Structure formats: structure tokens, C-alpha cells
Amino acid sequence: MYAIKAIYDGGYFKPEEPVPVKEKYEVIITFTKPINTSQEEILKYFNTWDDEDVKIMDEIIEERANFSLNRDEI
């Protein structure tokens, strides 16, 4: 079994990693979590920042992803 990351844009899947096979394969698609627009805007700059900048942004995104964890939604 192989697993790769991809982004689904509502119509197509865009692999974020090389696909390790050439022939036809049966696949299982798992949707893990939605990407909000502000995260997409931030992520497009990741290659221009150094490792420390990326670490800080990863921490911010993780904090925001868990912000409503264990809270009752209204």
C-alpha cells in the first residue's frame, strides 16, 4: 500500500508528492480536514521563508486548527 498527500479542489485531485506507481491501482480516498482560504494564502509563501519562519507558521496553524477542540459549538 502506498500513501501520498494531495489537495482536492472540488473537482480534481492534485498530488503534492510524486505518485509512486505507473500502472492502474485501486485507491481509497480519505478526506482528512478542509483547508480554509487563509491557510492556502499562507502556505503559498512557505518556500520563501527559512526553517524558523515555517516552524512558527506551522505552530500558528496548528493552534488555530485545535482552537475549537473540546468546545461546545453554538
N, C-alpha and C positions, 0 to 999 in steps of 0.2 A: 504494500500500500504506500502511496506517495501523498504528501500533503503540501500544497503551496498556498500562499496568500493571493487574494485577488480582490478587486473592487467591483461591485455591481452597481451600474449607473442607472438602473431602472429598465434597461433593455439589453445590455451586454455585460459580459464579464471581462475585466482587464487584469490579466495576471501581473502581479508585482514581482514575481520571481520567474526564472526560466522554467518551462514545462519540461519535466524530466523524461518524457516518453514521446515517441513519434507515432506509434500505431493507435488504433481506436481503443478506448478504455471506457469501462463503465465507471461513472463518478457518483459521488454523494456530495451534494452541495449543502453546506451549513452556513446559515446566516448568523453571525455572532453578535454584532451590535451595529446600529446605524451610525453613520458618520455625519455629524452636523456640519453645516456650511462653514462655520467659523473654524473648525478643526481643519477642514480641507484648505482653507486660505493659509493657515499657519503651516501646515505640512508642506506646501509647495516651496517654502523657504528653507527647509531642513538642510539641503545640500550646500547652502551658502553660509551656514553657521558652523562654528567649531564645536568640539565634543561637549564642552561645558554648557554652551548655549542650548544644544539639543537636549542635554540632561535636564536642564531647568524647564524647558518647554514640555518634555515628557512628564515631569512631575506635576506641572500645572494641569495638563490634560488629564492625567490620572486622578488628581484631586477633584476635578470637575466631573469626571465620569462617575465617581463614587459619592458625589455631593448629596444626592437624594437617597442613598442606600440606607435602609432601615428607618426611613421616614414615612409617615402616613401621607399619602397623596390626597389632596383635596378633590 
